[in-house]
Amino acid sequence: MRSILEKFMRQIDNFSIRKKMIFIYIFCMLLPITLTDGVIIYTVLHTEAQLLRSEMEDIADAVSYQIFYDVDTVSKVTKSIYTSQYINDFLETKYEAPFDYVVHYQQFFKDTLLQSADMTGSSVITLYTDNETIVSGGTVRSLDLIKGSEWYQDLSEKNTEQMLYFAYEPDIPGAVMDPERHVYFLSKMNYYGGGQSEKMLKLEMDYSTINRDLQNLNYDMPVYICHEGKIIFSNRGGENIGDPFANFSFSGDVEYSKISNIYGAELEVCVLRPETNLTGKLAERLPILVLLFLINILFPLLMVLLLNRSLTARISKLSSIFRNTEDENLIEIEDVAAKDEIGDLMRNYNRMASRIKTLVKIVYKNKIHEQEMTVARQKAELLALRSQINPHFLFNVLESIRMHSVIKKEKTTAEMVEKLAVMQRQYVDWGEDIIEVGQEMDIVRNYMDLQQYRFGTRLSYELDVEDECQHQKIPKLTIVTFAENACVHGIEKKTVPGWVFIRVYRENEKMCIEVEDTGEGMTENEINSMRQKMENASIELLENEKGVGVINACLRLKMMSHDRVHFELSGEEGTGVTVLIRLPFIES
């Protein structure tokens, strides 16, 4: 136990003071509040949930009873009808003529209370029989009228004598009328045996009256009575008798449901969540909640504030001082009077800040001197790169002029010298090493024209630069270096005519410089060697190589793009070489 305690203490020692303050806050304030208030809220919610469920059960029972009462009242009326010997005999009698039936029909209703309000209430009674001598109409109708209805087929198929049924159909079966909602209590009239005729009783209950009675119960919670997924009744209104039964779509909001089987109809009474929230009920218990809040928060909060004043405030001040040291100007803390560990830390910081200020003055000067030396070295390296280019190009161009003068013996030397002068002016003018692609292509065009003087019909070239690449910046004499390499090492070694294609275009976020020739080409080993030199171009490589043109251009491209340039080299011996350079495209 002691070992565990020591390990725990060492772990605490490694925590920052901020974390320790958080622990104090959690264990002295947050945890007690959470546990205490959690128990209270759980108790309140649990109690309210129990009361709410009990209330929902009472509502569901009351609604079920109300519907059962209405249906049971109707069932008693139905029983008095199908158990009447007089009514049964009337329906079974074979009448000699329609007139004979009408006379008996009128006498029948004088002798019975079948159409009186005392018997039917707000319901409508209809008797059906297949007695062919009875004239269909009024309260007594032919059974053929309903044989196609769903409720007749259900009652016939089910092994039951009576059934509660909900239908959406016209008032008169088969009539051209708008359908309405109906609540039927159906009964087979077999009390005195099958007899000669099939008889059936349909008692239609008043749908609007039943629905209105449910709404008059004045329950705050939404209640829906459903049958086979359809809303039959509701205390929330919107149950228009002319509308079809709507699907029940509140399954996720049902808090309590009860299924009641009323005369064969399985009705589900669904009670939804109450529309009121718990805020009002919690407000009733506000005094005790306030008291618990004061006990659990006020005293821990007072202690945390005192500790924060003693520890966190001074540590925050010290941390703020350290954050402001980015400009190498350390500010000493004033009025350090405390004698605890934090006070000692502040005094040690002041001593450190004073010492660092002295050291910064020395180190800062040395750093500036070192940076100046680095810049000077880079400038020297760049001048060395530039100085290597001039004699290299000048030699090749002058050789072209000499060969043309010796072989052709034409007076075109002046034109070649003029183009050479333009190019030489570009070589010598190093005031700005970075130029636009359009300017570089002017130099390339002059160079290629000079090469055409040398090679004649053996050399053809094509320059293609997209408009959006014209003003992109590149190091001077880079593209012309690759053009010269294509002419000297590609076209010159081939006896048949050849082409040099130079294209500059944009590809997504890259600018592509492509130099292709149809000259002598290179072997696979030569291509691999040149590709490695291009990718690893450096000052050291220039010092050890004889040919410096391409490596020089690659190195300057790498320096300008901060090493974000990519080189690709491809070709075959006898077919030519293609150089592809990808640089970041700079949006203007």
Secondary structure, DSSP 8 states (H G I E B T S, - for coil): -HHHHHHHHHHHHHS-HHHHHHHHHIIIIIHHHHHHHHHHHHHHHHHHHHHHHHHHHHHHHHHHHHHHHHHHHHHHHHHHHHT-HHHHHHHH---SSHHHHHHHHHHHHHH--TTSHHHHTT-EEEEEE--TTS--BTTEEEGGGTTTSHHHHHHHHSS-SEEEEEEEE-SSTTSSS--EEEEEEEEE--TT-S-SS-EEEEEEE-HHHHHHHHHTT--SS-EEEEETTEEEEETT----TTS---B---GGGEEEEEEEEETTEEEEEEEE--SS-SHHHHHHTHHHHHHHHIIIIIHHHHHHHHHIIIIIHHHHHHHHHHHTTTTS-----------SHHHHHHHHHHHHHHHHHHHHHHHHHHHHHHHHHHHHHHHHHHHHHHHHHHHHHHHHHHHHHHHHHHHH--S-HHHHHHHHHHHHHHHH--S-SEEEHHHHHHHHHHHHHHHHHHHGGGEEEEEEE-GGGTT-EEETTSHHHHHHHHIIIIITT-SS-EEEEEEEEEETTEEEEEEEE-SS---HHHHHHHHHHHHT--HHHHHH-S--HHHHHHHHHHHHTTS--EEEEEEETTTEEEEEEEEE----
